[in-house]
Amino acid sequence: MPKAQNARPTATTRTYDLAIIGAGSAAKSAAGEARRRGKSVVMVERATPGGTCLNVGCVPSKHLLAAAAVRATAAGEKFPGIETAARPVDLAALVEDKDRFLAQLRDRDHIKGTAAAGIDLLQGDASFAPATQQERPTLIVADEHGEETRITAERVLVASGAQPFIPPVPGLRDVEYLTSSTAMSLKEIPGSLLVVGGNAIGLEQAQLFARLGSDVTVVEMAPRIAPFEDPDISEALEKALSGEGITFRTGANLTGVRPGANGIVASVAVEGGALDLAAEKILIATGRRPVTRGLNLEAVAVPTGPRGEIMVDEHLRTAHPRIWAAGDVTGQHQFVYVAGAQGVAAVSNMYDGEPQPLDYTALPRVTFTSPALASVGMTATDAAAAGMPYETRELPLAFVPRAMIARNPDGIVKLVSDPRTGKLLGVHMVGAEAGEVITAATYALSAGLTVQQLAGTWSPFLTMAESLRIAATMPPVVTI
């Protein structure tokens, strides 16, 4: 009997031990761990393999920031007798080089590397078919042509990541706004740029474009930039970035956007009134939200939170006993190294007899501005909120030999400790190589070192890491 015209093709069915929604850092780490255990694995990716970090996040931003730093160095002339000049930037050529670099990494690590590891990679949009908690989950994957593949798996890991959050500001969707993802694909440098958001992503993008030649203004709703950091750290970073010509409007709320004569005009509410800020481009850097829309999570009774995040327990398991989640989609710490660790932990918890939670006590974070901002552990504000006695020690980098010699005196190191035991509670820094220094501080916190032990630890002369030892010798300010 002939087939009816326009009949829907029969869906292909595949069976795996583990199906993963996503192909970013959490997914790749989980897939590798599962293959190490001899499990059959498929990753389903709706967009480009590699996830946020490789494609539109940390890798391209740090690549472009490194390029912008070269131009900033050329414009600086820190040392007499060495003349340099910063010429206009060919942004199209710079972005083309960035894209070529990303393509090489993607092909090597996420396409060829995935295949070599015996992991299947399927392109398409995945959604759950209805299933009870006793049934094995089934994913329906639709490719760009509308053809469907059904995947049945013993277990499923959701690692679908996050995407830029666009606030519901009147008029914003009527103009061509940028996000951190799209801004790094511009072919021309905007003459002026308004960055909405003064946390890590917004600050990195602000300095990137300022160093490439844009006139940049940052609008932040909180009273200070980097609002989740120690106030002294925020102040030191704002002072350094302001010195590069970036304008900051803190305690400012974006209330509306409209087209302007040369781009956009943003209405901003500030203490005591309102003001209009004109710019050629506007970049929205107000955080990222988990990508869960379209997954049909309700079909498997997996609840989500107010921001769309998948609700998981400390072992990364959802309300469905066969479904886990890892990475940015959980709405937890949105760092690529956390996503990778969660991917491995989720798989370990799936197959090991006694599941183990991850310990985030000494989780470091870095904002890759120049000077960089880096922190690990508790701030003084955190300790006060917890009702803990604490003491602080501060060291301006102008007193660190390496910073003096390299003409990088901007910034401070701040230690937070328990005055009863001397144990380190947190380390916070703004300065050159802050990310490297905070890695050493992370080891110190993880080992439970006291300030006195840190002060007595060997440290090579003329390194930025020496700032930790010097800071530990400073007299404390005690708060009870």
C-alpha positions in Angstrom: 0.0 0.0 0.0 1.6 3.4 -1.0 2.4 5.9 1.8 0.1 8.8 2.3 1.5 12.0 1.0 3.0 14.3 3.6 3.0 11.4 6.1 5.2 12.1 9.1 8.4 9.9 9.0 8.7 7.2 11.7 11.0 8.5 14.5 14.3 6.7 15.0 14.7 5.2 18.5 18.0 4.9 20.3 18.8 3.5 23.8 21.7 4.6 26.0 22.9 4.3 29.6 23.1 8.1 29.9 21.5 10.9 27.8 22.8 14.4 28.4 20.9 17.5 27.3 23.6 20.0 26.3 27.2 19.8 25.1 29.0 22.4 27.2 31.4 22.1 30.1 29.1 20.2 32.5 27.9 17.9 29.7 31.4 17.1 28.4 32.8 16.4 31.9 29.8 14.2 32.7 30.1 12.3 29.4 33.8 11.7 29.9 33.2 10.4 33.4 30.4 8.1 32.2 32.6 6.7 29.4 35.3 6.1 31.9 32.8 3.8 33.7 32.0 2.0 30.5 28.6 3.6 29.9 27.0 4.4 26.6 26.5 8.1 26.2 24.7 10.6 23.9 24.9 14.4 24.2 22.1 16.4 22.6 22.9 20.0 21.7 20.4 22.5 20.3 23.1 25.1 19.3 26.9 25.0 18.9 28.9 22.3 20.7 31.1 23.7 23.4 28.6 25.6 25.5 28.6 29.2 26.7 32.2 29.3 27.9 33.8 28.3 24.6 31.4 30.0 22.2 30.2 33.2 23.7 31.6 33.4 27.3 34.9 33.1 29.1 37.1 31.9 26.2 36.3 34.6 23.6 36.0 37.4 26.2 39.5 36.6 27.6 40.9 36.3 24.1 39.6 39.8 23.3 40.6 41.2 26.7 44.1 39.9 26.1 44.2 41.7 22.7 42.8 44.9 24.3 45.5 44.7 27.0 48.2 44.8 24.3 46.7 48.1 23.0 46.4 49.5 26.5 50.0 48.7 27.2 51.0 50.4 23.9 49.1 53.5 25.0 50.5 53.5 28.5 54.2 54.2 28.2 55.0 53.3 31.8 58.8 53.4 31.4 60.8 56.4 30.2 62.8 55.7 27.1 60.4 53.3 25.6 57.9 55.0 23.2 54.9 53.2 22.0 51.7 54.1 20.2 48.2 52.6 20.2 46.7 52.8 16.7 43.0 52.4 15.7 41.7 48.8 15.9 40.4 46.7 13.0 37.7 45.0 15.0 36.5 42.9 12.1 40.0 41.4 11.8 40.3 40.9 15.6 36.9 39.1 15.7 37.7 37.0 12.7 40.9 35.8 14.5 38.8 35.1 17.6 36.3 33.1 15.7 39.1 31.1 14.0 40.6 30.3 17.3 37.3 29.2 18.8 36.6 27.0 15.7 39.9 25.2 16.2 39.2 24.5 19.9 35.6 23.4 19.1 36.7 21.0 16.4 39.5 19.5 18.4 37.9 19.2 21.8 34.2 19.1 21.3 33.7 17.4 17.9 36.7 15.2 17.2 37.5 14.7 20.9 33.9 13.7 21.6 33.8 11.2 18.8 37.2 9.8 19.8 35.9 9.2 23.3 33.0 7.1 22.0 30.4 9.7 22.8 27.5 10.3 20.4 26.7 13.9 19.6 23.2 14.6 18.3 22.1 18.1 17.0 18.6 19.2 17.8 16.1 20.4 20.4 15.4 17.9 23.2 12.2 17.6 25.2 11.0 15.0 27.6 8.2 12.6 26.7 5.7 12.0 29.5 7.0 9.4 32.0 6.4 8.3 35.5 9.1 8.2 38.2 9.3 4.4 37.7 9.9 4.6 33.9 13.1 5.2 32.1 13.0 8.8 30.7 12.6 9.3 26.9 13.8 12.4 25.0 12.3 13.5 21.8 14.9 15.3 19.7 13.8 17.4 16.7 16.5 18.4 14.2 16.4 21.5 12.0 14.4 19.6 9.4 11.7 18.7 11.9 12.7 15.0 11.9 12.5 13.3 15.3 14.7 10.9 17.2 13.6 9.2 20.4 16.2 8.5 23.0 15.5 6.2 25.9 18.0 6.2 28.7 18.5 4.7 32.1 19.5 8.1 33.3 19.4 11.7 32.0 21.5 14.7 32.9 20.2 18.1 32.1 23.1 20.5 31.4 21.4 23.0 29.1 23.2 26.0 30.5 22.1 29.6 30.8 21.5 32.6 28.5 21.6 36.4 29.0 18.7 37.8 31.0 17.0 40.7 29.3 15.0 42.8 31.9 11.5 44.0 31.0 12.6 47.7 30.4 10.1 49.8 28.4 11.4 50.4 24.9 14.4 48.1 25.2 13.1 45.5 22.7 12.4 48.3 20.2 16.1 49.0 19.8 19.1 46.9 18.7 20.6 46.1 22.1 23.7 44.0 22.6 24.4 41.2 25.1 27.8 39.9 26.2 27.2 37.2 23.6 26.5 39.4 20.6 28.9 42.3 21.5 31.9 40.1 20.8 30.8 39.6 17.2 30.7 43.4 16.4 32.7 44.3 13.3 33.1 48.0 14.2 33.9 49.7 17.5 31.0 51.8 18.8 32.0 55.4 19.4 30.1 55.3 22.7 28.7 52.3 24.7 26.3 52.2 27.6 26.8 49.0 29.7 23.9 48.1 31.9 25.2 46.0 34.8 28.3 46.5 37.0 29.2 42.9 37.9 31.8 40.6 36.4 30.4 40.4 32.8 29.5 44.0 32.5 32.9 45.2 33.9 34.9 43.0 31.6 32.9 44.1 28.6 33.2 47.7 29.6 37.0 47.6 29.9 37.3 45.6 26.7 35.5 48.2 24.6 37.0 51.2 26.5 40.5 49.9 25.7 39.5 49.3 22.0 38.4 52.9 21.7 34.8 53.3 22.9 33.6 56.0 25.3 32.0 53.7 28.0 29.5 54.4 30.7 28.4 51.7 33.2 25.0 51.9 34.9 24.6 49.7 38.0 21.5 49.5 40.2 23.4 48.7 43.4 25.2 51.5 45.3 28.6 50.2 44.0 30.0 48.1 41.3 30.9 44.5 42.0 28.1 44.6 44.6 28.7 41.1 45.9 32.3 41.7 46.8 33.9 43.4 49.8 33.2 47.2 49.7 36.9 48.1 49.9 37.5 45.7 46.9 34.7 47.3 44.9 36.0 50.8 45.6 39.6 49.9 44.6 38.4 48.4 41.3 36.1 51.4 40.5 39.0 53.8 41.2 41.3 51.9 38.8 38.8 51.6 36.0 37.7 55.2 36.3 41.4 56.1 35.8 41.1 54.5 32.3 38.2 56.8 31.4 35.2 54.6 32.2 32.3 56.5 33.7 30.2 54.8 36.5 26.7 55.6 37.5 25.9 53.6 40.6 22.6 53.5 42.4 21.0 54.0 39.0 18.1 52.1 37.6 17.4 51.8 33.9 13.7 52.8 33.4 13.4 53.2 29.7 15.2 53.1 26.3 14.3 54.9 23.1 16.0 55.5 19.7 18.3 58.5 19.6 19.8 60.6 16.9 23.0 58.6 16.9 21.9 55.3 18.6 19.9 55.1 21.8 18.8 57.3 24.7 18.5 55.5 28.1 16.4 57.0 30.9 18.0 56.3 34.3 16.5 56.9 37.7 19.1 58.1 40.2 18.9 59.5 43.7 17.2 62.8 43.6 15.8 62.6 40.1 16.4 61.2 36.6 18.8 61.6 33.7 19.1 60.7 30.1 22.2 58.9 28.8 22.9 58.9 25.0 25.1 56.2 23.4 25.7 54.6 20.0 25.1 51.1 21.5 23.6 49.7 24.7 24.9 46.4 26.1 22.7 44.5 28.6 24.8 42.6 31.2 22.2 42.0 33.9 23.1 38.3 34.5 22.2 35.0 33.0 19.1 32.8 33.5 18.9 29.0 33.1 17.7 27.6 29.8 14.8 25.3 30.6 12.0 26.5 28.3 11.0 23.8 25.8 12.4 20.9 27.8 8.9 19.8 28.8 10.1 19.2 32.4 6.5 19.1 33.7 6.1 15.8 31.7 8.5 14.1 34.1 7.5 16.1 37.2 10.8 18.0 37.5 10.1 21.4 39.2 11.9 24.6 38.4 12.5 27.7 40.6 11.5 31.3 40.1 14.3 32.0 37.6 13.7 28.8 35.6 16.5 26.9 37.4 16.1 23.2 37.8 15.7 22.3 41.5 18.3 19.8 42.6 19.4 18.3 46.0 22.9 18.5 47.3 23.8 15.5 45.1 22.4 17.2 41.9 19.4 14.9 41.6 16.0 16.3 40.7 12.6 15.2 41.9 12.8 12.4 39.3 15.1 9.5 40.6 16.5 9.0 37.1 17.1 12.6 36.2 20.0 14.9 37.4 21.1 18.4 36.5 24.4 20.1 36.5 26.0 23.5 35.5 24.4 26.8 35.0 20.9 25.3 34.5 20.8 24.6 38.3 21.1 28.4 39.0 24.0 27.8 41.3 27.5 29.1 41.0 27.8 30.0 37.3 31.5 29.3 36.8 32.8 26.9 34.1 35.0 25.0 36.7 31.9 24.5 38.9 30.0 23.2 35.8 32.7 20.7 35.1 33.0 19.5 38.7 29.2 19.2 38.9 29.1 17.1 35.7 31.6 14.6 37.2 29.9 14.7 40.6 26.4 14.0 39.1 27.7 10.9 37.2 29.5 9.7 40.3 26.4 10.1 42.3 24.4 8.2 39.7 26.5 5.1 39.9 28.3 5.1 43.2 26.7 3.6 46.3 27.1 6.6 48.6 26.5 9.9 46.8 28.8 12.8 47.9 28.0 16.6 47.8 30.5 19.1 46.5 32.1 21.5 49.0 31.9 25.1 47.9 33.5 26.6 51.0 36.7 27.6 49.3 35.3 28.4 45.9 37.3 31.2 44.2 36.0 33.7 41.7 37.8 36.1 39.3 36.7 39.1 37.3 39.2 39.4 34.5 39.5 43.2 34.3 42.9 44.9 34.6 43.6 45.1 37.5 41.7 41.9 38.1 39.4 41.3 41.0 39.6 37.9 42.8 38.0 36.5 46.0 37.7 33.3 47.9 35.9 32.6 51.2 34.0 35.0 53.4 34.1 38.8 53.3 33.9 40.9 56.4 30.2 41.5 55.5 29.6 37.8 55.4 31.2 37.2 58.8 29.2 40.1 60.3 25.9 38.7 58.8 26.8 35.3 60.3 27.3 36.8 63.7 31.0 35.8 63.8 33.8 37.8 65.3 36.4 38.7 62.7 39.5 40.7 62.0 40.8 42.1 58.8 44.2 43.0 57.4 44.7 45.3 54.4 47.8 45.8 52.2 47.9 48.4 49.4 49.7 46.9 46.4 51.9 50.1 46.4 53.8 48.3 49.2 54.3 45.0 47.3 57.8 44.9 45.6 56.6 43.2 42.5 53.8 45.7 41.9 56.2 48.6 42.5 58.8 47.3 40.0 56.2 46.4 37.3 54.5 49.8 37.7 51.3 48.1 38.7 50.5 49.7 42.1 46.7 49.8 41.8 44.8 47.6 44.2 44.8 46.0 47.6 44.8 42.6 49.3 42.4 42.1 52.2 42.5 39.1 54.6 39.6 38.1 56.8 40.3 35.8 59.7 38.9 34.5 63.1 40.6 36.5 65.9 40.0 33.6 68.3 41.9 31.0 66.3 43.7 33.0 63.6 42.2 30.8 60.9 41.7 32.4 57.5 38.1 33.0 56.6 38.6 34.8 53.3 41.0 36.5 50.9 40.1 39.3 48.5 42.2 41.2 46.0 42.2 43.8 43.3 45.4 43.9 41.4 47.7 42.5 38.7 47.7 38.7 38.6 44.9 38.6 41.2 43.6 35.4 39.8 46.9 33.6 40.3 47.3 35.0 43.8 43.8 33.9 44.8 44.5 30.4 43.6 47.3 30.2 46.2 44.8 31.7 48.8 42.3 29.0 47.9 44.9 26.4 48.8 45.6 28.1 52.1 41.9 28.2 52.9 41.4 24.6 51.9 44.3 23.6 54.1 42.8 25.5 57.1 45.9 27.8 57.5 46.0 30.5 60.1 47.2 34.0 59.4 50.2 33.3 61.5 51.0 30.2 59.4 50.6 32.2 56.2 52.9 34.9 57.5 55.6 32.3 58.2 55.2 30.5 54.8 58.1 30.8 52.3 57.2 33.1 49.4 59.5 33.9 46.4 60.6 37.6 46.4 59.3 39.7 43.5 56.1 37.6 42.9 52.6 38.9 43.3 51.8 35.9 45.5 54.2 37.4 48.0 51.5 39.9 48.8 49.7 37.2 50.8 52.6 36.7 53.1 53.1 40.5 53.5 49.4 41.1 54.1 49.5 38.4 56.8 52.1 40.4 58.7 50.0 43.6 58.8 48.4 44.6 62.1 44.8 43.4 62.3 41.6 45.5 62.7 39.4 43.4 65.1 35.6 43.5 65.1 33.8 41.6 67.8 
